[in-house]
Amino acid sequence: MNVFEKWRRLQPQRGEGLPFKLNFDWNKGKPPSPRGEGTGVGRAPFAALLLLFALPFAYLLLLSLAMQWRFPLLLPEGLSLEHWQLAWRIGGLADSLGLSAVCAAVVALSSTALGFRMAHAIAAHHRRRLLVAIAYLPYAFSPVIYAFCLQFFFLKTNLAGTLAGVLLGQFLLVFPFSVILFVNHWTPRLRNMEALVYTLGGSAGAAWRRVLLPVSRPALLNGLFQTFLLAWFEYGLTTVLGQGRVPTLPVRVYQYIGEANPYFAALGSTLLIWPPLLLLWLNYRYQNRTHAAFADR
């Protein structure tokens, strides 16, 4: 009798002493499921995690639709689109939503493009570690303190309180993050691919157009998504440099909170969180499709 047969004889028969039913056929060679098929043992934690994730979003949406919601009522007295119509018509949420979308898109596109190119130069530099350490400096303190450090120069150039000043301030905050994000993308393998194009007689434009950009497309989309989120949720720097004259959506939400208007604040928060969730879902679908296409090759 070998060791395996001795071990098998010592195991409980048909689930004896186990928290789930052991239905295992040794001849088929299939191990028992640790989650317990048909028992629902492993589904409860997943359902609880899903509920915990979805509850804040559902609460904000429900609060934005509530007519009145007083303590200790578990649910609001009624649902209506009155707050949405009022905020959209006289609250300026439509303008703030469009302004935030434009600012985040412009900052994300510019910082991703320039950060990707700057990371390419830094990756091949002999003082790479020093340059990357310098890129971390804006994140050594909070965005509000960083904005107060920049405010003197913005006042001197008449950029404070303008849309151009807010765009430039957000770019100065997001651009170093883009460099840090892309600098590790330039691996020796990618550098060797670029050198191979030059060896075969290709130009720098051909190397970027035919090799580097197609290979780096997933990294570029990931960087674009992350820089968009960073600019979309930016509040402290926008408040200081914008001086309240550039009412982006985060600024508008904090304004409603300061006015003790929970319904408008919940409405603005709903508009603030759902577009990034949509982008997150689109990015997830694209990444899965890319991996599936790569696995089929």
Secondary structure by P-SEA (a helix, b strand, c coil): ccaaaaaaaacccccccccccccccccccccccccccccaaaaaaaaaaaaaaaaaaaaaaaaaacccccccccccccccaaaaaaaaaccaaaaaaaaaaaaaaaaaaaaaaaaaaaaaaaaaccaaaaaaaaaaccccccaaaaaaaaaaaaaaacccccaaaaaaaaaaaaaaaaaaaccccccaaaaaaaaaaaaacccaaaaaaccccccaaaaaaaaaaaaaaaaaaccaaaaaaaccccccaaaaaaaaaaaccaaaaaaaaaaacaaaaaaaaaaaaaaaaaaaaaaac
